[in-house]
Amino acid sequence: MIRNVVFDMGGVLIAWDPARIVARLGLSGEDAQLLLREVFQSVEWVSLDRGSLSEQAALERFYSRLPRRLHEAAVRCVFWWKDELWPVPGMAELIQELDGLGYGIYLLSNATSALNGYFRRIPGSEHFRGMLVSADWKLLKPQHEIYETFLSEQKLDPAECLFLDDYPPNIEGAGRCGMQGLVFYQDMERLRRELRSLGVGVKEGKE
C-alpha cells in the first residue's frame, strides 16, 4: 500500500526550462545557443548537481569557453534560482490534497545544495516531511545509492513509496530499489488518473 509520495523538483514542482531562463536574460540567437550548450548542457552542470564542483569553479570553466560579454549571463544561469521560479500549475494543490489524505510527502531531487535555501519558495513545500538533495550526498539519480540513502535517511519502506519524476530513467532507478513510480508528462489530469489507478484517493482531474 502506498503511504508516501516522493517528488522530484525540476519538471515536477517547478518548470525546468533552460531556454526560458536564458530568454529572461534578454538573449537570443547565437548568444542564447552558446549559453545553453556551454552551461546547461555541460559536464560541469552535472557535476554541480553531484556536488563535486563548486559554483565558482564551474563559472571559471564556463568563462574559458564563453566570450566576456556572456560572463555575467553565465553567473545568472548558475544562480538561476535567485530569479523567478515557475511553479507547475496544479501541483501545490495536489500536494496539499495528498497531505490532507494522510500521505507522507517527500522530495528527492538532483540539485545543488542551494536548494536547501530556496525550497520554501516553492508552493506546497510546507507539506513536505523530509528531503534529500543530490549534491549534499555526492550522488545523482538514477544511481541506486541515492534511492537507498533517501529511504534509509527518511526511514521509509520502499514498498510504501511512490516516486514522481519527469525523467523515465529516474523512475526506472527507483523501481530497481523497490519503489513504485510514475513519469510526470506535464499533464495533471493524467497524473491524477494514474494516482487513482494505484489506489491513491485523490480527486479526478477535469475531463
C-alpha positions as CSV (number, residue, x, y, z in Angstrom):
1,M,0.0,0.0,0.0
2,I,1.2,3.5,-0.9
3,R,1.7,5.6,2.2
4,N,4.3,8.1,0.9
5,V,4.6,10.2,-2.3
6,V,8.1,11.3,-3.2
7,F,8.5,14.2,-5.6
8,D,11.3,15.3,-7.9
9,M,11.7,19.1,-8.1
10,G,12.6,20.4,-11.6
11,G,9.9,19.5,-14.1
12,V,7.5,18.4,-11.4
13,L,7.2,21.0,-8.7
14,I,8.6,23.8,-10.8
15,A,9.1,24.2,-14.5
16,W,12.7,23.4,-15.6
17,D,13.3,25.2,-18.9
18,P,16.9,26.4,-19.6
19,A,15.8,28.1,-22.8
20,R,13.3,30.2,-20.8
21,I,16.0,31.0,-18.2
22,V,18.2,32.3,-21.0
23,A,15.4,34.2,-22.7
24,R,14.6,36.1,-19.5
25,L,18.1,37.5,-19.7
26,G,17.1,39.1,-22.9
27,L,19.4,36.9,-25.0
28,S,18.6,35.1,-28.2
29,G,20.2,33.8,-31.3
30,E,23.9,32.7,-31.1
31,D,24.4,34.0,-27.6
32,A,21.5,32.1,-26.3
33,Q,22.7,28.9,-28.0
34,L,26.2,29.4,-26.5
35,L,24.8,29.6,-23.0
36,L,22.5,26.6,-23.5
37,R,25.4,24.5,-24.8
38,E,28.3,25.6,-22.7
39,V,26.4,26.0,-19.4
40,F,23.2,23.9,-19.2
41,Q,24.4,21.1,-21.4
42,S,27.9,20.8,-19.9
43,V,29.6,18.2,-17.8
44,E,30.1,20.9,-15.2
45,W,26.3,21.3,-14.8
46,V,26.1,17.6,-13.9
47,S,29.0,18.0,-11.5
48,L,27.2,20.9,-9.8
49,D,24.2,18.6,-9.1
50,R,26.5,15.9,-7.9
51,G,28.2,18.3,-5.5
52,S,31.6,17.5,-6.9
53,L,32.2,21.0,-8.3
54,S,31.7,24.4,-6.7
55,E,29.7,27.2,-8.4
56,Q,32.9,29.3,-8.6
57,A,34.9,26.5,-10.2
58,A,32.2,25.8,-12.7
59,L,32.0,29.5,-13.6
60,E,35.7,29.7,-14.2
61,R,35.3,26.9,-16.7
62,F,32.4,28.5,-18.4
63,Y,34.3,31.8,-18.6
64,S,37.0,30.0,-20.5
65,R,34.6,28.9,-23.2
66,L,32.4,32.0,-23.4
67,P,33.1,35.5,-24.7
68,R,33.4,38.1,-22.0
69,R,30.1,39.7,-22.9
70,L,28.4,36.5,-21.6
71,H,30.2,36.1,-18.3
72,E,27.6,37.9,-16.3
73,A,24.8,35.9,-18.0
74,A,26.7,32.7,-17.1
75,V,26.5,33.8,-13.4
76,R,22.8,34.4,-13.7
77,C,22.4,30.9,-15.2
78,V,24.3,29.2,-12.4
79,F,22.3,31.1,-9.8
80,W,19.0,30.8,-11.8
81,W,17.0,30.2,-8.7
82,K,17.6,33.7,-7.4
83,D,15.2,34.9,-10.0
84,E,11.6,33.9,-10.5
85,L,10.6,30.3,-10.0
86,W,7.8,28.9,-12.2
87,P,5.5,26.5,-10.2
88,V,3.9,23.7,-12.2
89,P,0.1,24.6,-12.3
90,G,-2.0,22.4,-10.0
91,M,0.9,20.7,-8.3
92,A,0.7,22.6,-5.0
93,E,-3.0,21.8,-4.8
94,L,-2.3,18.1,-5.4
95,I,0.4,18.1,-2.7
96,Q,-2.0,19.8,-0.2
97,E,-4.6,17.2,-1.1
98,L,-2.3,14.3,-0.6
99,D,-1.1,15.7,2.8
100,G,-4.7,16.1,3.8
101,L,-5.3,12.4,3.0
102,G,-2.5,11.4,5.3
103,Y,0.2,10.6,2.8
104,G,3.8,11.4,3.7
105,I,5.2,14.0,1.2
106,Y,9.0,13.9,0.5
107,L,11.5,15.4,-2.0
108,L,14.3,13.6,-3.9
109,S,16.0,15.9,-6.3
110,N,19.1,16.2,-8.4
111,A,20.1,19.8,-7.5
112,T,22.9,21.8,-5.9
113,S,22.9,22.4,-2.1
114,A,21.4,25.8,-2.7
115,L,18.0,24.0,-3.0
116,N,18.0,23.8,0.8
117,G,17.8,27.6,0.9
118,Y,15.2,28.3,-1.8
119,F,12.9,25.2,-1.4
120,R,10.5,27.1,0.8
121,R,9.8,29.5,-2.0
122,I,8.1,26.7,-3.9
123,P,4.3,26.5,-3.4
124,G,3.4,23.4,-1.5
125,S,6.8,23.0,0.2
126,E,5.3,23.5,3.6
127,H,3.7,20.0,3.4
128,F,7.0,18.1,2.9
129,R,8.2,15.9,5.8
130,G,11.7,15.4,4.5
131,M,14.0,15.8,1.6
132,L,17.3,14.6,0.0
133,V,19.3,16.9,-2.3
134,S,21.8,15.1,-4.6
135,A,24.7,17.5,-4.1
136,D,24.6,17.0,-0.3
137,W,25.4,13.3,-0.7
138,K,27.6,13.4,-3.8
139,L,25.1,11.2,-5.6
140,L,22.8,11.5,-8.6
141,K,19.6,9.9,-9.8
142,P,19.3,7.3,-11.2
143,Q,22.2,5.8,-9.2
144,H,20.7,3.1,-6.9
145,E,22.7,4.5,-4.0
146,I,20.7,7.8,-3.9
147,Y,17.4,6.0,-3.5
148,E,18.8,3.7,-0.9
149,T,20.3,6.7,1.0
150,F,17.0,8.5,0.8
151,L,15.0,5.6,2.1
152,S,17.4,5.0,4.9
153,E,17.6,8.6,6.0
154,Q,13.9,9.1,6.0
155,K,13.3,5.6,7.5
156,L,10.8,4.6,4.7
157,D,9.8,1.2,3.3
158,P,10.3,1.3,-0.5
159,A,7.1,-0.8,-0.9
160,E,5.1,2.0,0.6
161,C,6.6,4.8,-1.6
162,L,5.5,6.2,-4.9
163,F,8.1,8.3,-6.8
164,L,7.1,11.1,-9.3
165,D,9.7,12.3,-11.7
166,D,9.7,13.7,-15.3
167,Y,12.7,11.6,-16.4
168,P,11.9,7.9,-17.1
169,P,15.4,6.6,-16.2
170,N,14.9,8.1,-12.7
171,I,11.6,6.2,-12.3
172,E,13.3,3.0,-13.5
173,G,16.1,3.6,-10.9
174,A,13.5,3.9,-8.2
175,G,11.8,0.8,-9.3
176,R,15.1,-1.2,-9.0
177,C,15.1,-0.1,-5.3
178,G,11.5,-1.4,-4.8
179,M,9.6,1.9,-5.2
180,Q,6.7,2.3,-7.5
181,G,6.9,5.3,-9.8
182,L,5.1,7.5,-12.3
183,V,6.5,9.6,-15.0
184,F,5.0,13.1,-15.0
185,Y,4.4,14.3,-18.5
186,Q,3.2,17.9,-17.6
187,D,-0.3,16.6,-17.6
188,M,-2.1,17.0,-14.2
189,E,-5.3,15.2,-15.4
190,R,-3.3,12.2,-16.4
191,L,-1.3,12.2,-13.2
192,R,-4.4,12.3,-11.1
193,R,-5.9,9.4,-13.1
194,E,-2.7,7.4,-12.7
195,L,-2.6,8.1,-9.0
196,R,-6.2,6.9,-8.6
197,S,-5.4,3.7,-10.6
198,L,-2.8,2.9,-7.9
199,G,-5.2,3.4,-5.1
200,V,-4.3,6.9,-4.1
201,G,-7.6,8.6,-3.4
202,V,-7.2,12.0,-5.0
203,K,-9.9,13.8,-6.8
204,E,-10.3,13.1,-10.5
205,G,-8.8,15.7,-12.9
206,K,-11.1,17.8,-15.2
207,E,-12.3,15.9,-18.2
